[in-house]
Structure formats: structure tokens, C-alpha cells
Amino acid sequence: MTRYAVDRSRNVLIASWNTGLGDTAVVVADLPAGISDHDALHLARTLTQLSEACWRCYTHPASAADDHEPGSKGERRQEERDAFARVPAALTSPHLPSDGYLAHSGIRVEEAAHQVGRALHPLRAAGPAARVIADVAAELAAVEQAELGNLTGRARQAVALTREDASPVQVAQASDLLHDDPFGPEALFTEIDPAAAAVAAAHWLHAAATVTAEYAGLPVTQVVAEADTIEALPHETPTLVLESMAEGASPRQAVMPLIRDALRVAEGEIPGLAALRQRIAAAERLLDKWRQDRPELGPDALALRITPLDPARPALDLLEDLLSGIRGCWLLYAEHTTDLDEDGDLDEDLDEDLDEDLDDEDEEDWQERRVAAFFTEVRQAAAAGRERLL
């Protein structure tokens, strides 16, 4: 979301937002010379609240709700999104106190807009009000643009948010980026919604694990955990995703429940009692195992996470873990294909990608060729299962 602030040294109102690389800022308006600190800061705060309410319509779309009946979550979310059309009027003609009463809207976006309108009331005769209203219009347009899967310009701030749904346009763009670099290029974090990027990453992780499993002689679901024995990896969530896909789930079906559960935890909810009981039982088994070596450990020695993802940034956390899983597949692939080199049993197709004189090449060139061979096989596996991604 966009955060607004007051720069008193220049007496201007500033808007800033995250771009994935860092925050950028623009000057919204010069403030009147006589405005009080209270009024200036109150305006900044109400604008920030309005932005937060509007971007929540993006992160929690009505399409992601299970129920759309009257009074349901889906209906309430749609009411919030429909309120975008009433924001301009609320800014210019806000609810004002009358006879000791003040009308309030039960729709968060609309009420936030009325609060901005009231904060603008002291500036109505001055030029800054028009510029603030124009900035709010740009913010609404950015949300609408992000909903269409276009994260350029001001809409780029969506790359720092977690959405309950994933745009098919963004998923396709993320998959194209992963095709170019299956380890995950920087653009995946700066140009793509992280939930959509995570869906694409799950597809490419499954492809990488499928390729690696054949060389390692392991089930696909055990590849990342095995790679953890080579180099420490966050293997829990990649394994959960692979297990779900092994049972027939699509990448979207494997990823989105993890993200949505974490979002519920972030709002103070328990996502599901059955899943919570499983996590408690697993934690208790792990604690019992630890106690065999350290009997002094008490019941609080093991911190229990209700969700495997960071509730503050679940989509980004999952994306990072899935990319680490792809990296883990490479580590295991490299180990087992090196063994084949030494035995002289390397697959002919792989041999063509490397070089007959592999032993004479320096380490850097050898590594590049090995990675290229891995990428080639992973791309083939990803292409073979592309219908699951779409």
C-alpha cells in the first residue's frame, strides 16, 4: 500500500510505496503555510488508511471467497470493491457533523474516503485539495491496474503484497521468467505478484524434482528433504507443495491454501483445527526425539508455528522457499550426475550438453555446463506438464 507522510522541512505531503527493490516517493502537494502539525499529520494518516483499505480489495478479492450469498464474505468483499466508484464523491462531499451526529459507512473503503474528505475540509479553498484528490485517483487506478495483472508504474507496489488469488496473466509471466532462469531472476520479485510467482515456482519445482528424482532414485516428494543433507534448506514448504502435487493437485491448488491459511493466521484466526492438531502432534514427536538426547528440555523448548509460512509475508516467504527447493534439486542432481561421470555411465543426451573433454575443463566452465544441462532437462519437464499450470 501507499504510505503518506509530511515533510515539514519543505512543508509538503509525500506518498511512498514499495517497489520490490526499495521504496520510491513522490510529492503529492505543497501544504498551506498555516496548516497545523495536527491537521497535516491527520491528513497523511487518513490517506494511508484509505490506501490500505483499497489495496485490501486487491489482496482479498471477492473471487477468492468461498461463499457469495447475501451477508457472506464474498458479498462483503464485493461491496468494498464497488465502493471505489463512490470515493470521489466522498472526498469532495464528505459526511460532516450535523446536530451532534456524524454518519458513518459500514463499508471500510467508503468510510476511509469520507475521513480523507473531512481531513481535506480545512484545505478546501486551497490548491492542495485538488492535488490530493488527483493522487487518490491515481492510487485507485493502480489497484485496478494490478487486478488486471499489470504491475508497472504505481501498481508495482503489489509485488510486496500477498494476494488470496493469483492472476493467470501474472502466473504466465512468472513462468516465462523461470523458463529463462529456473533458479529465479530478480524480476520475479520486482515485476510479479508473489502469489502468482509462487504458483509458477511450484510448477518449476515439481519439474526440477521430477528430473532429479530419476537420477537420485528417490520419490519426487523426498528430493528437497534429501538435498537438505547436502546444504541446509527450508525444505518443509517445498515438500508440502510436492506432496500435494503428487496427490493430483495443480500448482495453484497446492500453493493457494498455504497462502490463505497464513493470511488467516495474520488476522488472528486459526486456519483449521485438523491441520493444527497435525502440527501439534508433529511438534510433540520432534520434542520427544530431542529429549532422548537432552532430557532437561521442557514443553516450551520447541516453538510451534501455526502455519509453515511467515504470516507477515506469506507469499514472498513461500516463493523464496520454493526457489530454494529448485536450488536443492540442482545440488542433488549435480551430486548424482557427477557420480555418473566418474562411472562413465552418463546419459548420452546429458553428455552432449556437457562436453566429451569434461575432465580437461576448468571448474567454472564445468559448473556452467552442468547447470545448462540441468536447466535443459527441467525446461523439458516443465513443458511436458504445462497444462497443469494453466
Secondary structure in CASP SS format (residue, H / E / C, confidence):
PFRMAT SS
TARGET T0000
AUTHOR 0000-0000-0000
METHOD secondary structure of the structure
MODEL  1
M C 1.00
T C 1.00
R E 1.00
Y E 1.00
A E 1.00
V E 1.00
D E 1.00
R C 1.00
S C 1.00
R C 1.00
N C 1.00
V E 1.00
L E 1.00
I E 1.00
A E 1.00
S E 1.00
W E 1.00
N E 1.00
T C 1.00
G C 1.00
L C 1.00
G C 1.00
D E 1.00
T E 1.00
A E 1.00
V E 1.00
V E 1.00
V E 1.00
A E 1.00
D E 1.00
L C 1.00
P C 1.00
A C 1.00
G C 1.00
I C 1.00
S C 1.00
D H 1.00
H H 1.00
D H 1.00
A H 1.00
L H 1.00
H H 1.00
L H 1.00
A H 1.00
R H 1.00
T H 1.00
L H 1.00
T H 1.00
Q H 1.00
L H 1.00
S H 1.00
E H 1.00
A H 1.00
C H 1.00
W H 1.00
R H 1.00
C H 1.00
Y H 1.00
T H 1.00
H C 1.00
P C 1.00
A H 1.00
S H 1.00
A H 1.00
A C 1.00
D C 1.00
D C 1.00
H C 1.00
E C 1.00
P C 1.00
G C 1.00
S C 1.00
K H 1.00
G H 1.00
E H 1.00
R H 1.00
R H 1.00
Q H 1.00
E H 1.00
E H 1.00
R H 1.00
D H 1.00
A H 1.00
F H 1.00
A H 1.00
R H 1.00
V H 1.00
P H 1.00
A H 1.00
A H 1.00
L H 1.00
T H 1.00
S C 1.00
P C 1.00
H C 1.00
L C 1.00
P C 1.00
S E 1.00
D C 1.00
G C 1.00
Y E 1.00
L C 1.00
A C 1.00
H C 1.00
S C 1.00
G C 1.00
I C 1.00
R H 1.00
V H 1.00
E H 1.00
E H 1.00
A H 1.00
A H 1.00
H H 1.00
Q H 1.00
V H 1.00
G H 1.00
R H 1.00
A H 1.00
L H 1.00
H H 1.00
P H 1.00
L H 1.00
R C 1.00
A C 1.00
A C 1.00
G C 1.00
P H 1.00
A H 1.00
A H 1.00
R H 1.00
V H 1.00
I H 1.00
A H 1.00
D H 1.00
V H 1.00
A H 1.00
A H 1.00
E H 1.00
L H 1.00
A H 1.00
A H 1.00
V H 1.00
E H 1.00
Q H 1.00
A H 1.00
E H 1.00
L C 1.00
G C 1.00
N C 1.00
L C 1.00
T C 1.00
G H 1.00
R H 1.00
A H 1.00
R H 1.00
Q H 1.00
A H 1.00
V H 1.00
A H 1.00
L C 1.00
T C 1.00
R C 1.00
E C 1.00
D C 1.00
A C 1.00
S C 1.00
P H 1.00
V H 1.00
Q H 1.00
V H 1.00
A H 1.00
Q H 1.00
A H 1.00
S H 1.00
D H 1.00
L H 1.00
L H 1.00
H H 1.00
D H 1.00
D C 1.00
P C 1.00
F C 1.00
G C 1.00
P C 1.00
E C 1.00
A H 1.00
L H 1.00
F H 1.00
T H 1.00
E C 1.00
I C 1.00
D C 1.00
P H 1.00
A H 1.00
A H 1.00
A H 1.00
A H 1.00
V H 1.00
A H 1.00
A H 1.00
A H 1.00
H H 1.00
W H 1.00
L H 1.00
H H 1.00
A H 1.00
A H 1.00
A H 1.00
T H 1.00
V H 1.00
T H 1.00
A H 1.00
E H 1.00
Y H 1.00
A H 1.00
G C 1.00
L C 1.00
P C 1.00
V H 1.00
T H 1.00
Q H 1.00
V H 1.00
V H 1.00
A H 1.00
E H 1.00
A H 1.00
D C 1.00
T C 1.00
I C 1.00
E C 1.00
A C 1.00
L C 1.00
P C 1.00
H C 1.00
E H 1.00
T H 1.00
P H 1.00
T H 1.00
L H 1.00
V H 1.00
L H 1.00
E H 1.00
S H 1.00
M H 1.00
A H 1.00
E C 1.00
G C 1.00
A C 1.00
S C 1.00
P H 1.00
R H 1.00
Q H 1.00
A H 1.00
V H 1.00
M H 1.00
P H 1.00
L H 1.00
I H 1.00
R H 1.00
D H 1.00
A H 1.00
L H 1.00
R H 1.00
V H 1.00
A H 1.00
E C 1.00
G C 1.00
E C 1.00
I C 1.00
P C 1.00
G C 1.00
L H 1.00
A H 1.00
A H 1.00
L H 1.00
R H 1.00
Q H 1.00
R H 1.00
I H 1.00
A H 1.00
A H 1.00
A H 1.00
E H 1.00
R H 1.00
L H 1.00
L H 1.00
D H 1.00
K H 1.00
W H 1.00
R H 1.00
Q H 1.00
D H 1.00
R C 1.00
P C 1.00
E C 1.00
L C 1.00
G C 1.00
P C 1.00
D C 1.00
A C 1.00
L C 1.00
A C 1.00
L C 1.00
R C 1.00
I C 1.00
T C 1.00
P C 1.00
L C 1.00
D C 1.00
P C 1.00
A C 1.00
R C 1.00
P H 1.00
A H 1.00
L H 1.00
D H 1.00
L H 1.00
L H 1.00
E H 1.00
D H 1.00
L H 1.00
L H 1.00
S H 1.00
G H 1.00
I H 1.00
R H 1.00
G H 1.00
C H 1.00
W H 1.00
L H 1.00
L H 1.00
Y H 1.00
A H 1.00
E H 1.00
H H 1.00
T H 1.00
T H 1.00
D H 1.00
L H 1.00
D H 1.00
E H 1.00
D H 1.00
G C 1.00
D C 1.00
L C 1.00
D C 1.00
E H 1.00
D H 1.00
L H 1.00
D H 1.00
E H 1.00
D H 1.00
L C 1.00
D C 1.00
E C 1.00
D C 1.00
L H 1.00
D H 1.00
D H 1.00
E C 1.00
D C 1.00
E H 1.00
E H 1.00
D H 1.00
W H 1.00
Q H 1.00
E H 1.00
R H 1.00
R H 1.00
V H 1.00
A H 1.00
A H 1.00
F H 1.00
F H 1.00
T H 1.00
E H 1.00
V H 1.00
R H 1.00
Q H 1.00
A H 1.00
A H 1.00
A H 1.00
A H 1.00
G C 1.00
R H 1.00
E H 1.00
R H 1.00
L H 1.00
L C 1.00
END
